[in-house]
Amino acid sequence: MRTLLLAAVGLLVCAVLTLKVTMGAPSTDSAKLSELAEARRTIRQLQQQLQAQHRRLAQPPDAGPSSAAASALVSPAKQRWEATPTNLKLNAILAERANARGEAMLALANDVMMCSNRKSCWWSGGNIFETFLKSLQRVKVTNVVVITLDDATHQFCTSFGSVGCLRLDMPVPKAQQGSRGANMISTLKYDLLRQALLMGFAILVVDLDLLFLKDPFEHLYRDADVEASTDGFSAAWAGGQIQSIHDANMGWGAGGLYVQHFTLNVGCAFFRPTEKAIELLRRVAYSLSQASGWDQQVFNSEVFMLSHGEYNGSKVGVRVMHYLEWVNSKVFFYSSRAHFFPGAPPKTAAELPVMVHMNYHPDKHKRMLCVWERYCEGKHSACDALPPATK
């Protein structure tokens, strides 16, 4: 607190000095401008120190600094992250890995995604985790934290070196025990995300069955609480469309309008550290801890359900990522297949999609590899033989 007060006094002194420089009469105009510029630089430096002190005071006791979490948008007076051993480790690695904006990519991984046991991976073999990491290396994205859930996966993760790997033991909520393996893993991320946002970090959470072809952090709008990819496969289904119904029994008042769009895909979604985003994640994590459910469905219900009666909706602000840039596999291989292939690949990097997510297809790794070969190894026909849909 003493440092905070000293910084505030320093700002006041600098303001007075700036006035004197402005109102005084130095011998030359250049000297006057130089002194004024120096005073302004000093003010900026003290402002930065004051802001840093504010952030440190907002942390839980013994939590340590959050470095690049400077852009926190949530009021620290209202909520604070919990200084548990797990969260302290998460804070430390996010502070180490986050970019200058306080942003990081977060993923969860276990040995199933490496297909170490062919009985547990349903995509006919192949190390999805390895291909995912290779795509990040290629586009030089390093502000990445992978939460590894077993020793074998952690060892494999650390061997890459270009991403941060944090080994955590995270029990699946009792309500989700016995559901699909991938679903059980997905339920773990919502409270982690909430804690990361409370720390002041903005998080791009991703599944592993996708390939990045461009740096995703260069293609975010950052104007909503949640900016997420879509399961939609056209402009109307992705961004929303107005439709109508006609009930002849109602006579001249028969018409009615409604809005329809596809769900967001939490396998690639960017969360800013806002109060509404944090509350949304709290709701989802609580719902999944209480009853068995598909996390994707629970998440979208909380995002889009309107307030009504006693129900108070999340009122979260949403931006949908462009479906031809943040591409799901139905768009890539089926509905917009001719937009991407066959034929020569894009002539410039600007024409590449940001990523391709194999969310619609069970033969995930085979399709990941064809995208890699087409765009990264120059094998233009690598995807041509794969059918649009897998029956």
C-alpha positions as a LaTeX table, in Angstrom:
\begin{tabular}{lrrr}
\hline
Residue & $x$ (\AA) & $y$ (\AA) & $z$ (\AA) \\
\hline
Met1 & 0.00 & 0.00 & 0.00 \\
Arg2 & 2.90 & 2.37 & 0.79 \\
Thr3 & 4.22 & 1.87 & $-2.75$ \\
Leu4 & 0.78 & 2.64 & $-4.14$ \\
Leu5 & 0.60 & 5.93 & $-2.22$ \\
Leu6 & 4.10 & 6.93 & $-3.29$ \\
Ala7 & 3.20 & 6.28 & $-6.93$ \\
Ala8 & 0.09 & 8.43 & $-6.59$ \\
Val9 & 2.12 & 11.27 & $-5.05$ \\
Gly10 & 4.63 & 10.93 & $-7.87$ \\
Leu11 & 1.89 & 11.35 & $-10.44$ \\
Leu12 & 0.72 & 14.53 & $-8.72$ \\
Val13 & 4.23 & 15.97 & $-8.63$ \\
Cys14 & 4.75 & 15.19 & $-12.29$ \\
Ala15 & 1.48 & 16.88 & $-13.18$ \\
Val16 & 2.63 & 20.03 & $-11.41$ \\
Leu17 & 6.00 & 19.91 & $-13.16$ \\
Thr18 & 4.25 & 19.52 & $-16.50$ \\
Leu19 & 2.19 & 22.65 & $-15.82$ \\
Lys20 & 5.31 & 24.59 & $-14.92$ \\
Val21 & 7.04 & 23.52 & $-18.09$ \\
Thr22 & 3.98 & 24.47 & $-20.14$ \\
Met23 & 3.45 & 27.86 & $-18.49$ \\
Gly24 & 7.10 & 28.79 & $-17.95$ \\
Ala25 & 9.37 & 30.57 & $-20.36$ \\
Pro26 & 12.47 & 28.49 & $-21.07$ \\
Ser27 & 15.23 & 29.99 & $-23.13$ \\
Thr28 & 14.36 & 28.06 & $-26.33$ \\
Asp29 & 11.32 & 26.30 & $-27.78$ \\
Ser30 & 13.33 & 23.08 & $-28.23$ \\
Ala31 & 14.31 & 23.07 & $-24.55$ \\
Lys32 & 10.67 & 23.59 & $-23.60$ \\
Leu33 & 9.50 & 20.70 & $-25.78$ \\
Ser34 & 12.26 & 18.45 & $-24.47$ \\
Glu35 & 11.36 & 19.10 & $-20.84$ \\
Leu36 & 7.67 & 18.58 & $-21.58$ \\
Ala37 & 8.35 & 15.28 & $-23.34$ \\
Glu38 & 10.50 & 14.09 & $-20.44$ \\
Ala39 & 7.76 & 14.99 & $-17.93$ \\
Arg40 & 5.19 & 13.07 & $-19.97$ \\
Arg41 & 7.46 & 10.02 & $-20.13$ \\
Thr42 & 7.85 & 10.10 & $-16.37$ \\
Ile43 & 4.07 & 10.32 & $-15.91$ \\
Arg44 & 3.54 & 7.33 & $-18.20$ \\
Gln45 & 6.08 & 5.28 & $-16.29$ \\
Leu46 & 4.48 & 6.11 & $-12.94$ \\
Gln47 & 1.03 & 5.34 & $-14.33$ \\
Gln48 & 2.25 & 1.91 & $-15.38$ \\
Gln49 & 3.71 & 1.31 & $-11.91$ \\
Leu50 & 0.44 & 2.39 & $-10.30$ \\
Gln51 & $-1.56$ & 0.03 & $-12.51$ \\
Ala52 & 0.81 & $-2.85$ & $-11.74$ \\
Gln53 & 0.40 & $-2.20$ & $-8.01$ \\
His54 & $-3.38$ & $-2.26$ & $-8.40$ \\
Arg55 & $-3.16$ & $-5.68$ & $-10.09$ \\
Arg56 & $-0.91$ & $-7.10$ & $-7.37$ \\
Leu57 & $-3.27$ & $-5.92$ & $-4.63$ \\
Ala58 & $-6.18$ & $-7.60$ & $-6.44$ \\
Gln59 & $-4.56$ & $-11.06$ & $-6.18$ \\
Pro60 & $-5.37$ & $-13.54$ & $-3.40$ \\
Pro61 & $-2.79$ & $-13.77$ & $-0.58$ \\
Asp62 & 0.47 & $-15.46$ & $-1.63$ \\
Ala63 & $-0.81$ & $-15.87$ & $-5.18$ \\
Gly64 & 2.12 & $-14.15$ & $-6.83$ \\
Pro65 & 2.08 & $-11.81$ & $-9.83$ \\
Ser66 & 0.04 & $-12.42$ & $-12.97$ \\
Ser67 & 2.43 & $-10.67$ & $-15.42$ \\
Ala68 & 0.59 & $-10.28$ & $-18.73$ \\
Ala69 & $-2.81$ & $-10.39$ & $-17.05$ \\
Ala70 & $-2.68$ & $-6.60$ & $-17.03$ \\
Ser71 & $-5.72$ & $-6.26$ & $-19.25$ \\
Ala72 & $-8.16$ & $-7.77$ & $-16.74$ \\
Leu73 & $-11.66$ & $-6.50$ & $-17.40$ \\
Val74 & $-13.42$ & $-7.97$ & $-14.39$ \\
Ser75 & $-13.76$ & $-5.91$ & $-11.24$ \\
Pro76 & $-11.37$ & $-7.47$ & $-8.68$ \\
Ala77 & $-13.55$ & $-6.10$ & $-5.87$ \\
Lys78 & $-16.38$ & $-8.44$ & $-6.90$ \\
Gln79 & $-14.58$ & $-11.74$ & $-7.52$ \\
Arg80 & $-11.14$ & $-13.20$ & $-6.95$ \\
Trp81 & $-9.60$ & $-16.41$ & $-8.08$ \\
Glu82 & $-9.15$ & $-19.17$ & $-5.54$ \\
Ala83 & $-5.55$ & $-19.59$ & $-4.39$ \\
Thr84 & $-5.60$ & $-23.41$ & $-4.42$ \\
Pro85 & $-2.42$ & $-25.35$ & $-5.28$ \\
Thr86 & $-3.87$ & $-26.12$ & $-8.72$ \\
Asn87 & $-4.77$ & $-22.51$ & $-9.43$ \\
Leu88 & $-1.39$ & $-21.24$ & $-8.23$ \\
Lys89 & 0.29 & $-23.54$ & $-10.75$ \\
Leu90 & $-2.12$ & $-22.42$ & $-13.47$ \\
Asn91 & $-1.49$ & $-18.76$ & $-12.70$ \\
Ala92 & 2.28 & $-19.23$ & $-12.82$ \\
Ile93 & 2.33 & $-20.98$ & $-16.20$ \\
Leu94 & $-0.20$ & $-18.59$ & $-17.77$ \\
Ala95 & 1.89 & $-15.64$ & $-16.56$ \\
Glu96 & 4.93 & $-17.26$ & $-18.17$ \\
Arg97 & 3.25 & $-18.12$ & $-21.48$ \\
Ala98 & 0.68 & $-15.39$ & $-22.16$ \\
Asn99 & 1.37 & $-12.88$ & $-24.92$ \\
Ala100 & 1.65 & $-9.12$ & $-24.43$ \\
Arg101 & $-2.15$ & $-8.80$ & $-24.45$ \\
Gly102 & $-2.47$ & $-11.27$ & $-21.58$ \\
Glu103 & $-3.85$ & $-13.96$ & $-23.92$ \\
Ala104 & $-3.09$ & $-17.67$ & $-23.99$ \\
Met105 & $-4.30$ & $-20.82$ & $-25.70$ \\
Leu106 & $-5.47$ & $-23.57$ & $-23.35$ \\
Ala107 & $-6.00$ & $-27.26$ & $-24.16$ \\
Leu108 & $-6.54$ & $-30.45$ & $-22.16$ \\
Ala109 & $-4.84$ & $-33.68$ & $-23.23$ \\
Asn110 & $-4.67$ & $-37.29$ & $-22.12$ \\
Asp111 & $-3.18$ & $-40.44$ & $-23.59$ \\
Val112 & $-6.38$ & $-41.21$ & $-25.50$ \\
Met113 & $-5.53$ & $-38.35$ & $-27.87$ \\
Met114 & $-2.18$ & $-40.04$ & $-28.56$ \\
Cys115 & $-4.00$ & $-43.30$ & $-29.32$ \\
Ser116 & $-1.59$ & $-45.23$ & $-27.12$ \\
Asn117 & $-4.32$ & $-47.86$ & $-26.75$ \\
Arg118 & $-6.11$ & $-48.60$ & $-30.05$ \\
Lys119 & $-9.18$ & $-49.80$ & $-28.12$ \\
Ser120 & $-9.76$ & $-46.36$ & $-26.59$ \\
Cys121 & $-9.34$ & $-44.22$ & $-29.72$ \\
Trp122 & $-12.22$ & $-44.44$ & $-32.16$ \\
Trp123 & $-10.59$ & $-42.78$ & $-35.19$ \\
Ser124 & $-8.68$ & $-45.81$ & $-36.56$ \\
Gly125 & $-5.35$ & $-44.86$ & $-35.01$ \\
Gly126 & $-2.93$ & $-41.97$ & $-35.15$ \\
Asn127 & $-1.53$ & $-39.45$ & $-32.68$ \\
Ile128 & $-3.92$ & $-36.50$ & $-32.84$ \\
Phe129 & $-2.02$ & $-34.66$ & $-30.10$ \\
Glu130 & 1.22 & $-34.79$ & $-32.07$ \\
Thr131 & $-0.35$ & $-33.42$ & $-35.26$ \\
Phe132 & $-2.03$ & $-30.63$ & $-33.28$ \\
Leu133 & 1.31 & $-29.61$ & $-31.72$ \\
Lys134 & 3.07 & $-29.74$ & $-35.08$ \\
Ser135 & 0.56 & $-27.26$ & $-36.49$ \\
Leu136 & 1.25 & $-24.85$ & $-33.63$ \\
Gln137 & 5.00 & $-25.15$ & $-34.17$ \\
Arg138 & 4.60 & $-24.42$ & $-37.87$ \\
Val139 & 2.70 & $-21.15$ & $-37.32$ \\
Lys140 & 4.99 & $-20.23$ & $-34.40$ \\
Val141 & 2.31 & $-19.95$ & $-31.72$ \\
Thr142 & 4.02 & $-20.27$ & $-28.34$ \\
Asn143 & 1.54 & $-18.72$ & $-25.89$ \\
Val144 & 0.08 & $-22.18$ & $-25.36$ \\
Val145 & $-0.63$ & $-24.09$ & $-22.15$ \\
Val146 & $-1.55$ & $-27.78$ & $-22.34$ \\
Ile147 & $-3.07$ & $-29.32$ & $-19.22$ \\
Thr148 & $-1.83$ & $-32.91$ & $-19.26$ \\
Leu149 & $-3.90$ & $-35.45$ & $-17.34$ \\
Asp150 & $-1.45$ & $-38.39$ & $-17.15$ \\
Asp151 & 2.29 & $-38.92$ & $-17.01$ \\
Ala152 & 2.72 & $-40.35$ & $-20.52$ \\
Thr153 & 0.97 & $-37.38$ & $-22.10$ \\
His154 & 2.98 & $-34.94$ & $-20.00$ \\
Gln155 & 6.26 & $-36.54$ & $-21.05$ \\
Phe156 & 5.23 & $-36.37$ & $-24.70$ \\
Cys157 & 4.11 & $-32.74$ & $-24.33$ \\
Thr158 & 7.36 & $-31.58$ & $-22.75$ \\
Ser159 & 9.35 & $-33.20$ & $-25.54$ \\
Phe160 & 8.03 & $-30.55$ & $-27.95$ \\
Gly161 & 9.44 & $-27.66$ & $-25.93$ \\
Ser162 & 7.51 & $-24.89$ & $-27.68$ \\
Val163 & 4.40 & $-25.14$ & $-25.49$ \\
Gly164 & 3.84 & $-24.95$ & $-21.76$ \\
Cys165 & 2.84 & $-28.26$ & $-20.19$ \\
Leu166 & 1.15 & $-28.44$ & $-16.79$ \\
Arg167 & 0.49 & $-31.83$ & $-15.23$ \\
Leu168 & $-2.69$ & $-31.82$ & $-13.15$ \\
Asp169 & $-4.81$ & $-34.51$ & $-11.53$ \\
Met170 & $-8.38$ & $-33.40$ & $-12.15$ \\
Pro171 & $-11.21$ & $-35.67$ & $-10.98$ \\
Val172 & $-14.21$ & $-35.85$ & $-13.28$ \\
Pro173 & $-17.40$ & $-34.63$ & $-11.53$ \\
Lys174 & $-19.39$ & $-37.53$ & $-10.09$ \\
Ala175 & $-22.40$ & $-36.51$ & $-12.14$ \\
Gln176 & $-20.41$ & $-37.13$ & $-15.35$ \\
Gln177 & $-18.91$ & $-40.50$ & $-14.40$ \\
Gly178 & $-19.68$ & $-43.17$ & $-16.97$ \\
Ser179 & $-20.29$ & $-40.80$ & $-19.89$ \\
Arg180 & $-18.17$ & $-40.78$ & $-23.08$ \\
Gly181 & $-14.46$ & $-40.31$ & $-22.45$ \\
Ala182 & $-14.17$ & $-37.16$ & $-24.54$ \\
Asn183 & $-17.19$ & $-35.67$ & $-22.82$ \\
Met184 & $-15.77$ & $-36.36$ & $-19.36$ \\
Ile185 & $-12.55$ & $-34.53$ & $-20.30$ \\
Ser186 & $-14.49$ & $-31.58$ & $-21.75$ \\
Thr187 & $-16.39$ & $-31.06$ & $-18.50$ \\
Leu188 & $-13.10$ & $-30.34$ & $-16.69$ \\
Lys189 & $-12.26$ & $-27.17$ & $-18.57$ \\
Tyr190 & $-15.01$ & $-24.79$ & $-17.49$ \\
Asp191 & $-13.91$ & $-24.12$ & $-13.92$ \\
Leu192 & $-10.28$ & $-23.91$ & $-15.09$ \\
Leu193 & $-11.36$ & $-21.33$ & $-17.65$ \\
Arg194 & $-13.25$ & $-19.37$ & $-15.02$ \\
Gln195 & $-10.25$ & $-19.26$ & $-12.73$ \\
Ala196 & $-7.98$ & $-18.15$ & $-15.60$ \\
Leu197 & $-10.37$ & $-15.31$ & $-16.46$ \\
Leu198 & $-10.52$ & $-14.24$ & $-12.81$ \\
Met199 & $-6.72$ & $-14.04$ & $-12.94$ \\
Gly200 & $-7.15$ & $-11.52$ & $-15.76$ \\
Phe201 & $-6.10$ & $-13.67$ & $-18.71$ \\
Ala202 & $-8.03$ & $-13.97$ & $-21.98$ \\
Ile203 & $-8.19$ & $-17.60$ & $-23.09$ \\
Leu204 & $-8.57$ & $-19.31$ & $-26.46$ \\
Val205 & $-9.67$ & $-22.80$ & $-25.42$ \\
Val206 & $-9.24$ & $-25.49$ & $-28.07$ \\
Asp207 & $-9.80$ & $-29.17$ & $-28.70$ \\
Leu208 & $-6.94$ & $-31.22$ & $-30.12$ \\
Asp209 & $-8.65$ & $-32.54$ & $-33.26$ \\
Leu210 & $-7.91$ & $-29.38$ & $-35.23$ \\
Leu211 & $-5.07$ & $-27.92$ & $-37.28$ \\
Phe212 & $-4.00$ & $-24.29$ & $-37.19$ \\
Leu213 & $-2.83$ & $-22.95$ & $-40.54$ \\
Lys214 & $-2.43$ & $-19.35$ & $-39.34$ \\
Asp215 & $-1.77$ & $-17.71$ & $-35.99$ \\
Pro216 & $-5.27$ & $-17.54$ & $-34.45$ \\
Phe217 & $-4.41$ & $-14.56$ & $-32.25$ \\
Glu218 & $-3.95$ & $-12.43$ & $-35.35$ \\
His219 & $-7.56$ & $-13.12$ & $-36.43$ \\
Leu220 & $-9.65$ & $-12.30$ & $-33.34$ \\
Tyr221 & $-12.02$ & $-9.33$ & $-33.09$ \\
Arg222 & $-11.97$ & $-9.12$ & $-29.26$ \\
Asp223 & $-15.26$ & $-7.20$ & $-29.13$ \\
Ala224 & $-17.45$ & $-9.73$ & $-27.26$ \\
Asp225 & $-17.42$ & $-11.71$ & $-24.03$ \\
Val226 & $-17.24$ & $-14.94$ & $-26.06$ \\
Glu227 & $-15.93$ & $-15.30$ & $-29.62$ \\
Ala228 & $-16.44$ & $-18.85$ & $-30.79$ \\
Ser229 & $-16.38$ & $-21.13$ & $-33.80$ \\
Thr230 & $-19.64$ & $-22.49$ & $-35.12$ \\
Asp231 & $-21.14$ & $-25.86$ & $-35.98$ \\
Gly232 & $-23.05$ & $-24.05$ & $-38.73$ \\
Phe233 & $-22.24$ & $-24.85$ & $-42.36$ \\
Ser234 & $-23.46$ & $-21.75$ & $-44.20$ \\
Ala235 & $-23.46$ & $-18.02$ & $-43.60$ \\
Ala236 & $-27.11$ & $-18.11$ & $-42.48$ \\
Trp237 & $-26.70$ & $-21.09$ & $-40.17$ \\
Ala238 & $-23.51$ & $-19.66$ & $-38.67$ \\
Gly239 & $-24.49$ & $-16.02$ & $-38.15$ \\
Gly240 & $-28.24$ & $-16.43$ & $-37.79$ \\
Gln241 & $-31.29$ & $-15.93$ & $-39.98$ \\
Ile242 & $-34.87$ & $-14.76$ & $-39.60$ \\
Gln243 & $-37.52$ & $-17.32$ & $-40.63$ \\
Ser244 & $-41.29$ & $-17.25$ & $-40.52$ \\
Ile245 & $-44.23$ & $-19.55$ & $-39.94$ \\
His246 & $-47.79$ & $-19.19$ & $-41.21$ \\
Asp247 & $-50.77$ & $-20.56$ & $-39.31$ \\
Ala248 & $-53.90$ & $-20.23$ & $-41.46$ \\
Asn249 & $-56.10$ & $-20.75$ & $-38.39$ \\
Met250 & $-55.06$ & $-17.30$ & $-37.17$ \\
Gly251 & $-56.49$ & $-15.48$ & $-40.18$ \\
Trp252 & $-54.85$ & $-12.20$ & $-41.12$ \\
Gly253 & $-52.57$ & $-12.44$ & $-38.07$ \\
Ala254 & $-51.20$ & $-15.81$ & $-39.13$ \\
Gly255 & $-47.57$ & $-14.78$ & $-39.62$ \\
Gly256 & $-44.81$ & $-15.14$ & $-37.07$ \\
Leu257 & $-41.03$ & $-14.70$ & $-37.17$ \\
Tyr258 & $-38.27$ & $-16.55$ & $-35.37$ \\
Val259 & $-34.46$ & $-16.55$ & $-35.30$ \\
Gln260 & $-32.40$ & $-19.68$ & $-35.93$ \\
His261 & $-28.70$ & $-20.45$ & $-35.97$ \\
Phe262 & $-26.38$ & $-23.31$ & $-35.13$ \\
Thr263 & $-24.67$ & $-23.77$ & $-31.78$ \\
Leu264 & $-21.26$ & $-22.41$ & $-30.88$ \\
Asn265 & $-18.46$ & $-24.97$ & $-30.70$ \\
Val266 & $-16.50$ & $-24.77$ & $-27.46$ \\
Gly267 & $-13.73$ & $-26.74$ & $-29.15$ \\
Cys268 & $-12.40$ & $-23.39$ & $-30.37$ \\
Ala269 & $-13.64$ & $-20.41$ & $-28.37$ \\
Phe270 & $-12.08$ & $-17.19$ & $-27.09$ \\
Phe271 & $-13.12$ & $-15.86$ & $-23.68$ \\
Arg272 & $-12.30$ & $-12.36$ & $-22.51$ \\
Pro273 & $-11.96$ & $-11.73$ & $-18.74$ \\
Thr274 & $-15.30$ & $-9.97$ & $-18.34$ \\
Glu275 & $-17.83$ & $-10.40$ & $-15.56$ \\
Lys276 & $-20.42$ & $-11.88$ & $-17.94$ \\
Ala277 & $-17.98$ & $-14.44$ & $-19.37$ \\
Ile278 & $-16.92$ & $-15.45$ & $-15.86$ \\
Glu279 & $-20.53$ & $-15.83$ & $-14.73$ \\
Leu280 & $-21.31$ & $-17.89$ & $-17.83$ \\
Leu281 & $-18.50$ & $-20.32$ & $-17.04$ \\
Arg282 & $-19.60$ & $-20.54$ & $-13.42$ \\
Arg283 & $-23.10$ & $-21.53$ & $-14.55$ \\
Val284 & $-21.82$ & $-24.18$ & $-16.97$ \\
Ala285 & $-19.38$ & $-25.68$ & $-14.45$ \\
Tyr286 & $-22.11$ & $-25.83$ & $-11.79$ \\
Ser287 & $-24.63$ & $-27.46$ & $-14.13$ \\
Leu288 & $-22.14$ & $-30.12$ & $-15.18$ \\
Ser289 & $-21.29$ & $-30.84$ & $-11.54$ \\
Gln290 & $-24.95$ & $-31.45$ & $-10.72$ \\
Ala291 & $-26.27$ & $-33.60$ & $-13.56$ \\
Ser292 & $-24.98$ & $-35.68$ & $-16.45$ \\
Gly293 & $-25.01$ & $-33.76$ & $-19.69$ \\
Trp294 & $-23.19$ & $-32.94$ & $-22.90$ \\
Asp295 & $-21.09$ & $-29.89$ & $-22.09$ \\
Gln296 & $-21.65$ & $-28.41$ & $-25.56$ \\
Gln297 & $-25.41$ & $-28.48$ & $-25.06$ \\
Val298 & $-25.22$ & $-27.09$ & $-21.52$ \\
Phe299 & $-22.90$ & $-24.29$ & $-22.65$ \\
Asn300 & $-25.12$ & $-23.19$ & $-25.54$ \\
Ser301 & $-28.22$ & $-23.34$ & $-23.38$ \\
Glu302 & $-26.60$ & $-20.92$ & $-20.92$ \\
Val303 & $-25.39$ & $-18.66$ & $-23.74$ \\
Phe304 & $-28.59$ & $-18.35$ & $-25.74$ \\
Met305 & $-31.50$ & $-19.01$ & $-23.37$ \\
Leu306 & $-33.43$ & $-15.74$ & $-22.94$ \\
Ser307 & $-34.32$ & $-14.41$ & $-19.52$ \\
His308 & $-37.93$ & $-15.28$ & $-18.76$ \\
Gly309 & $-40.02$ & $-15.49$ & $-15.62$ \\
Glu310 & $-37.79$ & $-16.38$ & $-12.70$ \\
Tyr311 & $-34.95$ & $-17.39$ & $-15.01$ \\
Asn312 & $-32.22$ & $-14.78$ & $-15.38$ \\
Gly313 & $-30.11$ & $-15.51$ & $-18.46$ \\
Ser314 & $-26.37$ & $-14.97$ & $-18.73$ \\
Lys315 & $-26.80$ & $-12.01$ & $-21.11$ \\
Val316 & $-23.34$ & $-12.78$ & $-22.43$ \\
Gly317 & $-22.18$ & $-10.97$ & $-25.57$ \\
Val318 & $-21.34$ & $-13.33$ & $-28.47$ \\
Arg319 & $-19.39$ & $-13.08$ & $-31.71$ \\
Val320 & $-19.41$ & $-16.03$ & $-34.12$ \\
Met321 & $-16.11$ & $-16.71$ & $-35.89$ \\
His322 & $-16.36$ & $-16.64$ & $-39.69$ \\
Tyr323 & $-17.28$ & $-20.15$ & $-40.80$ \\
Leu324 & $-14.96$ & $-20.05$ & $-43.87$ \\
Glu325 & $-11.94$ & $-19.02$ & $-41.79$ \\
Trp326 & $-12.48$ & $-20.98$ & $-38.57$ \\
Val327 & $-13.66$ & $-24.04$ & $-40.44$ \\
Asn328 & $-15.47$ & $-27.11$ & $-39.15$ \\
Ser329 & $-15.02$ & $-30.37$ & $-41.03$ \\
Lys330 & $-18.56$ & $-30.41$ & $-42.47$ \\
Val331 & $-17.83$ & $-27.07$ & $-44.15$ \\
Phe332 & $-14.40$ & $-28.18$ & $-45.34$ \\
Phe333 & $-15.25$ & $-31.65$ & $-46.64$ \\
Tyr334 & $-18.94$ & $-31.29$ & $-47.51$ \\
Ser335 & $-21.01$ & $-28.10$ & $-47.73$ \\
Ser336 & $-18.22$ & $-25.81$ & $-49.02$ \\
Arg337 & $-15.89$ & $-28.49$ & $-50.37$ \\
Ala338 & $-15.41$ & $-26.73$ & $-53.72$ \\
His339 & $-14.31$ & $-23.58$ & $-51.90$ \\
Phe340 & $-11.29$ & $-25.39$ & $-50.43$ \\
Phe341 & $-10.45$ & $-28.21$ & $-52.86$ \\
Pro342 & $-9.78$ & $-29.86$ & $-55.29$ \\
Gly343 & $-7.40$ & $-27.80$ & $-57.39$ \\
Ala344 & $-4.38$ & $-25.73$ & $-56.51$ \\
Pro345 & $-4.10$ & $-24.54$ & $-52.88$ \\
Pro346 & $-4.33$ & $-20.81$ & $-52.03$ \\
Lys347 & $-1.68$ & $-18.67$ & $-53.70$ \\
Thr348 & $-1.04$ & $-16.57$ & $-50.61$ \\
Ala349 & $-1.10$ & $-17.22$ & $-46.87$ \\
Ala350 & $-3.94$ & $-14.69$ & $-46.55$ \\
Glu351 & $-6.25$ & $-17.12$ & $-48.39$ \\
Leu352 & $-5.63$ & $-19.97$ & $-45.96$ \\
Pro353 & $-8.26$ & $-20.76$ & $-43.35$ \\
Val354 & $-7.20$ & $-20.02$ & $-39.78$ \\
Met355 & $-7.92$ & $-23.57$ & $-38.72$ \\
Val356 & $-9.81$ & $-26.72$ & $-39.67$ \\
His357 & $-11.62$ & $-28.61$ & $-36.88$ \\
Met358 & $-12.49$ & $-32.30$ & $-37.42$ \\
Asn359 & $-15.56$ & $-32.11$ & $-35.22$ \\
Tyr360 & $-18.04$ & $-33.70$ & $-37.67$ \\
His361 & $-15.99$ & $-36.72$ & $-38.78$ \\
Pro362 & $-15.03$ & $-39.86$ & $-36.83$ \\
Asp363 & $-11.93$ & $-40.60$ & $-38.95$ \\
Lys364 & $-10.32$ & $-37.55$ & $-37.39$ \\
His365 & $-6.62$ & $-38.17$ & $-37.76$ \\
Lys366 & $-6.81$ & $-39.31$ & $-41.37$ \\
Arg367 & $-8.49$ & $-36.02$ & $-42.26$ \\
Met368 & $-6.10$ & $-33.97$ & $-40.14$ \\
Leu369 & $-3.21$ & $-35.52$ & $-42.04$ \\
Cys370 & $-4.76$ & $-34.80$ & $-45.43$ \\
Val371 & $-5.17$ & $-31.12$ & $-44.50$ \\
Trp372 & $-1.57$ & $-31.03$ & $-43.27$ \\
Glu373 & $-0.28$ & $-32.65$ & $-46.47$ \\
Arg374 & $-2.32$ & $-30.34$ & $-48.69$ \\
Tyr375 & $-1.43$ & $-27.04$ & $-47.09$ \\
Cys376 & 1.90 & $-27.74$ & $-45.38$ \\
Glu377 & 3.59 & $-30.28$ & $-47.67$ \\
Gly378 & 2.24 & $-29.17$ & $-51.06$ \\
Lys379 & 0.38 & $-32.40$ & $-51.88$ \\
His380 & $-2.53$ & $-30.67$ & $-53.59$ \\
Ser381 & $-4.67$ & $-33.78$ & $-54.03$ \\
Ala382 & $-4.20$ & $-35.13$ & $-50.50$ \\
Cys383 & $-7.87$ & $-34.64$ & $-49.51$ \\
Asp384 & $-9.51$ & $-35.32$ & $-52.87$ \\
Ala385 & $-10.15$ & $-39.05$ & $-52.31$ \\
Leu386 & $-11.79$ & $-38.62$ & $-48.90$ \\
Pro387 & $-15.58$ & $-38.75$ & $-49.13$ \\
Pro388 & $-17.65$ & $-35.71$ & $-48.08$ \\
Ala389 & $-19.38$ & $-37.69$ & $-45.35$ \\
Thr390 & $-18.58$ & $-40.82$ & $-43.37$ \\
Lys391 & $-21.50$ & $-43.21$ & $-43.13$ \\
\hline
\end{tabular}
